[in-house]
Amino acid sequence: MFWIIDREQDLEMIPSFKKCYINVIPLNSYYHPTFTSPSLIYFKVDGRKGHILPINHNDAFSLDLEVVKKFILRHKKIYVLNKKEIIHYLGDEFRGENIIDINLLQLQDSIKSLDVSSTKSTVTKYLEKAFKEQPRLSSSIPITKHYEEQTNLFKIISPLLNKEPINQYYNTDYINVLQRIEIKGILTEQKEFNKHFQLEHPEFSLKGNRIFTQYNLYNFTSRPSNAFNGINFAALNKSDDTRKSFKPLGKLFEFDYDGYHLRLIGKLINYEFSNESVHITLGRMYFNKEELTKDEYKESKHISFRQMYGNIYKEYEHIEFFKKTKKYISDLYFQTKKLGYLELKGGRRIQLDQIDNPTPAKLFNYLIQSMETYYNVVSIKKVLDYLESFKSNCILYTYDSILIDFDYEDNKSILLHVKKLMEEEGMKINISYGNNYNTLKKI
């Protein structure tokens, strides 16, 4: 059988296998995945010839995408490079446990992400540089070049096809939660947006007055970044009105964790904070007084932040929280040295010999980052599932907060339920609201 399969009857001749690998080649990978669609799909079973399944390409007849999806889903396990993007391209049928993200498999016991950049041909690099903005870019690249590149790419990833996910947290919830936020987009105030952002290619992520974010999941601590098309949504400037660029359909509500990392540390060391602000609780101990001034409250936050990852000051070592934290960090370090790896929340293991200068504070920091992501995913999944019945949407996640675009047709009681859901893991949530992302006021 030829390596291009563009007839349904030829597709039906391929038997079902226990596992296969697919890679979707979109019409233009520079566009946000919600803005583009498959041009080709590469299909390969280890030990057999790979095939190109054309969906929308100048060099071949097109197969019906629904037919191709049914063919792929006949296979028991389907390995993919980027499952989040596959869901965008092929739909919700590809959210399941049997769709396995190879990039995440790579990071189960390594800090090194997959690098497949070397597989691109000179022709592809030239065409991508010259015609980057063309919506049908991949369709203009010869199909023979696509096949050559996908064959070379498979040689790099094929050893990972023998791996299994350590659990379904990474392979399902972690991916699904962030993809479900991405598809919503964020409304922009056009004048403000144009004042603060000069996008070279707005068509890549801006549709009308809605901008789309994209989370990068392939960080070894599991904490995702969120930057796309020149905008870092995880680090928007708070002091220069940049956040005025983002507005709601109804009203914005931000739900942010009080002393998130401090409470996460409390979980590790079995220290339970009360429902009041962590910074007030610790501030009373720092300043040996009941009522804190505004300046003392701010200073309490600074003192806690400086000590959070092991640099505990001698004058505060008597405080039970820091005494227990110091011991935990020391124990974690010696346990990691003994085992030869650091196990993160979620089960991922970082080999000690891969970490440059593995200090106790660094190991502890990695663990806290993984806990932050884990509990965020657990909580946000509950929120997203709950909001499915309403018109309000979760439109942004940062490391210690989520942003809800509240629809006035929904009852305000849903906001209290969102708060309740996010506090089920023992956290305390503060709520702020406003008409844009820059003018949020705490309730």
N, C-alpha and C positions, 0 to 999 in steps of 0.2 A: 504494500500500500504506500502511495506517495506521501511525503511529509506534510503537504497541504491537504486538508480535508474540507472540501467546500460543498459536499453533497450529503444530505441526511442519511441516505442509504449506506454510505461508506462509514459514517459515524456509528451507525447501529451495528456494524460488523465488529467493532471493538468490544471485547468482553469487559465485564466489571471486575475490578481488582480490589484487594484488601486495602491498598493504599495507592494514591497517585499524587502527582504534583501539578499544580496549575499556576500560571502567572498571567494576569490581565495586563495587556499593553493598551493603555488608554489612548484616545485620539490626541490628547496633549497632557502630559504629566505635569506641566507647569501650572495648569489650571487646578483650582480646588476640585477635589473629586466629585463634589455635587454638581459641578458645572460641565463635566465631560462624561464620556461613556466609552465602552470597550471598542477598540479597533480590531485587536486580535487577542486570542487566548492561546497560550502555549500549554499543551498537555503532554505529560511525560510519566511513564511508569519506569522505575529503575530496571535496567537491563533490557529495555525495549526502546525502539526509535521514538523520538519526540515528534509531536505533530503541532502544526499551526492551524487553529480553527478561526477562519476569518469572519468577522462580524461587520466590519465597516472599513474596507481598505480598497484602494484603487487597483491593486494587482490581482484581485480574486473575487469570485462570486461570494455573496454573503450568506452565512447560515443564520437561521432564526435564533436570536439570543435565548429565548425560552426553551427551545429544543436543546441547545448546548447546555443550559443550566440543568435540565433534567438528566442529560447524559452524565455530567460531572457528578451530580448528587447520587448517582447509582453506586458510586464507589464508597467503600466503608469509611476510609480516612482520607481526607484531602488536605495536603500540605500546601501552604501559601506563604509568600514572602511577607505580606502586610495584610493581615486579616481585616483591620479597620477599613482599609481602602477597598478590599474585596466586597465588604458589606455595602459600601457606597455604590460600587459598580454593579454588583449582582443581586443585591437585595437581602431582606431579612432571613431568607432561607439559609444564609451562610453565617448565621450567628452561632450555630450549634457547637457542641463539644467535639464533633468529628472534623471540624475545620480547624487546622492547627497552624499557628503562626510560627514560622521558622525563625524569624528574628528574635522572638521571645525564647525559643528553644536555645538559641545561641547564648543568651544571657542567663540561662539557668545556673550556670557554674562558671561564668567568665565575665570579666568587666569589658571585654572587647566586643564591640558591635560588628556585625557582618559588613564587609566592604566589598561591594560588587561593581564599583565604579570602573574597574579595569576592563569590564566586559563590553563596554560601548565601543563601536567601531569608529574609525576616523570619519566615515561618511555621516554617521549619525551625529557625531559631535559637531560637524560642520553645519549640517542642516538645522540642528537644534539651536545653534548660535545665530544663524542667519534668519531663521523663521520662527523664533521662539513664541511669538504671539499668535501664530496661525492656529485656529481651532482644530484643524484636521492635520496637524503636523505629522503624527505617526503614519498617517495614510500616505504621506508623500515619501516616506523612507522605504526603500525597496524591501519587499517582504523577505527576500533572501537574507538581507542584513539583519532583520529582526530574528530570523531563525538561527542565524550564526551566533548572535549575541545571547539568545536564550539557551542555546546549547552550551556555550561557555559558562553562563551563569549557573546552569544546573550542575556542572562539574564542581563548582565552589560549594553549593549548598547540599549536594547529595549525601555527604556523611551525616547530616542532621536528620535525614529521613529515618534513621535508626533510633532516634530519640522519641521519648514520650513526654508530654507535659507533666510537671511535678504535681500539678493540681489544676483545677478548672478556674481558680480565681484569676490567674493571669490570662488564661486562654479564652475566658468568656466574659466575666463581669468587668474586669479591668478594661478590656477593649470595648465592650458594648456600651458601658456607661459614657465613655468619652465620645464615642461615635454618635450617641444619641444627643449629646449636647451640641456637637459640631453641626448637625443638620439643621439646627434652628436658626443660626446666624444672629447678628445683633443689628438693630436699627441704628442708623447714623443721622446726626444733624449735619447736613451736607456742607453748610458754610463753615462750621467749626471743624469738621473733618478735613476739608480741603486746606484749612489754615494750618493744621498740625501734621498732616500726612500728605506727602507728594508721591503718590504711587506711580512708578514707571509703567506698570501694567495693571491698572485698576480692574480690567476685565478678568484677571486671574482669580479674584476673590470678592469682587463687589458687584452685586446684582441689584440694580435700582439704587435704593438707599440702605441696603442690607449688606453688611460685611460678614464674611465667614471665617471662623477660626479653624486652626488645625493643630491637634495635640500630637507631639512626638513622644511615643511610648518607650523608645529604645534607649533609656538611660539605665545604667546598671543598678542604681539604687531603687529604680522603678518610679521615681518622681518624674512626671511628664513635663516637658516644656510646651509652650504654646505660642509659637511664632510662625507667621506665614505672610508671604508677599511684603516683607519689610516691616511688619508690625509685630512687636512682642507684646502679646496680650497679657502675659503673666507679669509684666513689669511696666505698666503704663504709668507715666509721670503723674504724681498726685499734686504737684505744686505749680503747674503752668497752664492749667485749664485744658490739658489734653483730653481729660475724661469727659469734658462737655461734649465731645464728639459722639458719644454713645447715649442713646435715649431709648425709652420703652414705647410700646404701643399704648400701654396704660400707665403703670407706675412701676418704677424699679424698686425692688426690695433686696437688700443684701443681707445674707445670713452669715455672720462670721464668728469663728470660735474664739472664746475668751481664753487667753493663755494656752493656746492649743498644744504647743510642744511641752509646756510644763505639765499639763494634764496627762499627756502621753507618757512622759517620764514617770508620773505618779502611777500609771498603770503598771509600768515595769517594776517599780520598787514597792508596790502595795501601799502607796500613800494616797489617801483619799482627800481631795480638796472639797470644801463646802461649795454651795451654789453661788456664793458671792464671787466677785472678781478675784482671780488668783493674785493679781498685782496688789490688791488691797490686803489680802491675807498675808502675803510675804512682806509687804511694806510695813505692816504693823510690827513684824519681827525685826526688820532692818532698823527702823527708827524708834522701836520700843515705845509706841504710843498707839492709841485707838483710832483717832481721827487724823487722816492724812490731808495735807494741803495739795493743791493741784500740782505744784512743783515736786512734792514728795512722791505723789503717785507716778509722775513721769520718771522720776529718778528710780523708783522701785522697778519699773519696767526695764530701765537701762541696766541696773544691777543684776537682775535676773537673767537678762539676755547675755550679759558678759560671762555669767557662770554656768550657763545652760549645758555646755558640752565639756565640762570637766575642769575649767579654770576657776575652781571654787576658792574664794578668799578665806583666809584663816579666821577672820572675824565673824564669818557666817557658818563655819564648820559645825558649830554647836546646834544649828537649826536642823531638826530631824530630817526634813526633806533633802537638804544638801548632804547631810551625813550619809543617808541611805544612797543618794545618787553617786557620791564619791565611791562608796563601796561597790555599787553595781558596776560602775565603769571599770574599776580595777578587776573585778571578777570576770567581766566580759572579756577583757583583754587577755587574761591568763587562760580562760576557756578557749578563746579563739586560737591562741598560740598552740594549745594542746591538740585541738582538733585539726588545725591547719586551714580552717575556713570560718567565715562569719556567716551565720544563717540569718537572713533578713525576715521581716514579717511578710508572710506570704509563701515562704519556703525556699526562695532563691538563695543560692550559696555563692559567696565571693571568696575565691581562694586567696589565702593570705599572701602567697608569693606573687600575686598579681597586683597587690596594693603597694604603691610607692610610699615608703615611710609610714607603716601602719601604726600610728600612735593610738593610745587608748581613746583620746578625744575624737580622732578621725573615725575609728570603728563605731563609736557610740553615735556619732553624727549620721553615719550611713544607716544605722539601725533605726534611728528616729525618722529619717526621711522615708524609709520604707513603711514605718508605722503610720506616718502622716498620710501617705497615699492609700494604704490599705483601708484605714478607717474612713477616709473620704469616699472611696469607692463603695464601701458597704453602706454608708449613709446616703450618698447621692442616688444609688440604685433604688433605695426605698422611696426617695423623693420623686424620682422620675416615674416609677411605677404608679405612685399615688396621683401624680399630675396628669397621667394618661386620661383620666376621666374629666379633665378640666381644660380650659383654654389658655391658662397661664403656663409659661414655659421657663425651664432653667436654661439660660443662654450663655453662662460663663462660669467656669470653675477656676479658682486660683488656689494656692496652697493652703489657705486657711479660711476660705469663704466660697459661697456660691451666690450667683446673681439671678434673681427671678424677675421676669417681665410679667407683672400681674395684670390680668385682663379684668376690666371692671364688671364683666358679666359673671365673674366668679364671686362667690361669697368670701369676704375677708377672713372668715374662720379657717380657710385653707392655709393661710399664712401661719396661724398658730399651730396647725397640724404639721406643717413642714418643720417648724421649730422643734416640735415634740419628737418627730422622727430623727432629726439630727442630734438630739440630746440623748437618744436611747443607748449610745455607747459610753455614757458617763461624762459627756462634755457639757459645756455651758455655751449657749448661743446668744449673741447680741444681734439685734435687727436694726437696720438703717433703711431709710427710704428717701426717694427724691424723683425729680422729673428728668434728671440726667445722672450719669455716673459720677459727676464731679460734685454734685450738691447734696449728697446723701446725708441725712441727719439721723442720729441715733434715737430710737424710740425709748 
